[in-house]
Amino acid sequence: MYLNNYQYSQKKETFTIILLILFSVLIRIPVILFFGDANLENEWRILVNNLVEHGTLALKNFDGLLLPNLWMPPLYAYYIYFFTFFELEHQNYILLILSSQVLLSSISVGVFYKINKLFFSNRISLYNSLLFSLFPLHMYASGQISSVSLHIFLAILFYYYFFKIVNKGNFPSIFLFSFIVGLLILTRREFIGIFVLSSSYLFIFFRISIKKILLIALITLITTSPYLIRNFLIFEKVTIQAGFGFNVWKSNNPNSKVEGSTLIDDNLQKQIDKIPKDKFYRINEDKIFLGQAIEYIKKEPKRYLILYFKKVASFLFINIDSSQPLYYNALHYLPVLLLGLTSLIGIILSDKKSYQLNYLILIFFFYIIIFSAFAILPRYKLYIIPLQIIFTGVFLDYIKNKFVKRKTSEMDSRIWEIFLTSKGEKIINKLMEKIDQYENSFEDAIGKKHGRELIKNLNSIFETTDLIT
């Protein structure tokens, strides 16, 4: 009997995941058709064109000298380059990229449901997954030529296999987890910090052996090694990406707001113009930006400290001074603001003895602390939305358990018996009192005789309706 119940539960879960994925695909098709990007633009266009025409990942060109890319994370560039092998017309090429992102985004919803099942009931897990699927920013991202959809897909898989290692710790889970970590580092270098935190957490709190931790590190290193070796051979240093100095300067200069500023003054431009036009150009340029940013921060530390906390608030909730034209569309800022509030309440109410939840809280605040040191763009919010939805689920679960409780039936373990808590009973009693008061005031208003006639007529209508149906 228990085996049959387990098989039924597994089939039901699989069916739910398939429905979530199909639903997510269907609601995203109109998004890419009506709101999706029509072209490759800016850095992605240059990177792909140089891969197609010259066979090299390059972003900057000095009189025919292609500088090997050290500015943009490489994975998404190779991802969209892959679709050029189908040799489609430009419009169909873009549509194929966006369609692939719809698929990745939809699969991530199904995996997100599996993660939620570790913490919540089927119902709350389903609600959280639907919220993740329908969240406007998540839907809109599928139609943009941006690495964010790929990153979110990989991040959801990362969380899933993290908990797989916790529960099983077998080699397939370790291998997939490590491989995904390597890919994530190639999409955003900040994930190196998350990798270090996660590995340490597995070792300290979940007692994962040091051999398995070293194996995770080894597989991650092997995954990133082709690009690390490429950079070492070209730039004579082990690095994933330059641009740290530029990003610090972008978010900490006299014109910076929450979203940063790229306005370069004459003095800084003169320093940049003096940089030799060789393969080390980006590295040297980055040093100049970093030096200028440090100078600004030293001159006005209070100003940039206040700006940092503004970015924290904007990342948690909303940016009250955004330059993005569609930022203040209600479909964007209201869900973001509400989720920010409910997720913080969920963190406060969470079970502090749960190592799993504490891990997600740790990662959440890592994102807040690190990202707030740089410019906060609207799409960055997507990196913490899955975590915020889980914390909101904690809040909803707390409310539910305050008024309703359930336990397995002693007669049949397949049946759940639902009971009201003492607070739930108080609310029902107050509701019944309000109904009685309403009935008395209603009778006083129209008189008992008319009240009885009204009830009689209503009963007649209900009886007639029953006969028809």
C-alpha positions, 0 to 999 in steps of 0.5 A, a space after each residue: 500500500 505504501 509503495 502504491 501511495 509513493 508511486 501515485 505521489 511521484 506520478 502526481 508530482 511529475 504531472 504537476 511539473 510538466 503542467 508548470 513547464 507547459 503553462 510557462 512556455 505558453 504564457 511566454 510565447 506572446 511575450 517574445 512575439 510582441 515584446 521580444 528583442 528584434 536584434 543583437 545589440 551593443 556588446 553581444 552583437 560585436 562579440 558574435 560578429 567577431 566569432 563568426 567573421 574572425 573566429 575569436 571572442 573580441 570586443 574592442 578593435 583598434 585599426 584592425 587589431 582585435 583585442 581578445 575579450 576580457 570585459 564581458 562574461 563569456 558563456 552567454 556570448 558562446 550560447 548565442 553564437 551556437 545558434 549561428 550554426 543553424 544558418 537562419 535568417 536574422 529574424 529567425 535567428 533571434 527568434 530561435 535564441 528567444 525561444 530557447 530562453 523561453 524553454 530554459 525559463 520554463 524548465 526552471 519553474 519546474 525545478 523551482 517547484 521541486 525545491 519548494 517541496 523541500 520546505 512546503 506543502 504541495 499547495 504552497 509549492 504550486 503557488 510559489 512556482 506559479 508566482 515565479 512563472 508569472 512574475 512580470 520581470 521573469 516573463 519579460 526577461 525571456 524576450 531579452 537578449 541578455 544573459 539573465 535568463 541563462 543565469 537564472 536557469 543555472 542558478 535554480 539548478 545550482 540550488 536544486 543540486 546543492 540540496 541533492 548533495 545534502 540529502 544524497 551526496 552521491 557522485 552524479 549530484 556532486 558532478 552536476 552541481 560542480 559543473 553548473 557552478 563552473 558555468 555560473 562563474 562563466 556568466 557572472 564572476 560574483 558566483 565565485 563568492 557564492 561557490 566559496 560560501 556554499 562549499 564552506 556551508 556544506 562542510 561546516 553545517 552538513 558535514 560533507 567530507 573534505 574529499 567531496 568538497 575537494 572533488 567539487 572544487 576540482 570539477 569546477 576548476 576543470 569546467 572553467 579551465 579552458 577559459 582560464 587557460 585562454 586568458 593566461 596564455 593571452 594576458 599572462 594572468 589567471 582571471 575570468 573577467 576584467 572590469 571590476 575597476 570600471 564597475 566600482 567607478 560606474 557606481 561611485 563617481 560624482 554623477 552616480 545614482 543607484 543605477 550608476 553613471 558612465 559619464 567620463 570627465 575630461 581628466 579621466 578621458 585624458 588618462 584613458 587616451 594615454 593607454 597603449 593600444 595593445 592586448 593589455 588595454 582592458 587591464 590597464 584601463 580597468 586600473 585607471 577606473 579603479 584608481 579614480 573610484 578610490 579617489 572619489 570615495 576617499 574624498 567623499 566617503 559619507 556620500 558614497 556610504 549613503 549611496 550604498 544604503 540607497 542601493 541596498 534599499 533599491 535592491 530589496 524593494 524598488 528604486 525611487 529614482 530610476 532612469 528606466 522608462 518602463 520601471 514605474 509601470 505598475 506591473 513591474 514595481 508593485 510585484 517587486 515592492 510587495 515581494 520585497 516586503 513579504 520576503 523580509 517578513 518570511 526571513 524574520 519568521 523562518 525557522 532559525 534551526 533549519 540549515 536549509 533555510 539559513 543557507 538560502 538566507 545567507 546567499 540572499 544577503 550575500 547578493 544584497 551586500 555584494 551587488 549593492 557595492 555596484 550599480 543596481 540595474 532593474 534586471 539584477 532583481 531577478 537574481 534574488 526573486 526565487 529566494 524572495 518567493 521562498 521566503 514569502 512561502 515561509 510567511 504564507 505557511 506561518 499564516 496558514 499554521 496559525 489558523 489551521 492544522 492537520 494530521 494524518 488520520 488514525 484510521 487511514 494514513 492516506 487521509 488528512 484530518 483538518 482542524 482549526 487552531 484556537 486562533 482559527 476558532 476565535 475568528 470563526 466565532 467572531 464571524 458567526 457573531 457578525 452574521 448573527 448581528 447582521 441577521 438581527 439588524 436585517 430583520 429590524 430594518 425590513 421587519 420579521 414578516 417581510 424577512 420570512 417572506 424573503 427567505 421563503 421566496 429565496 428558498 423557492 428560487 433555490 429549489 427551482 434551480 436544483 430542479 433545472 440542474 
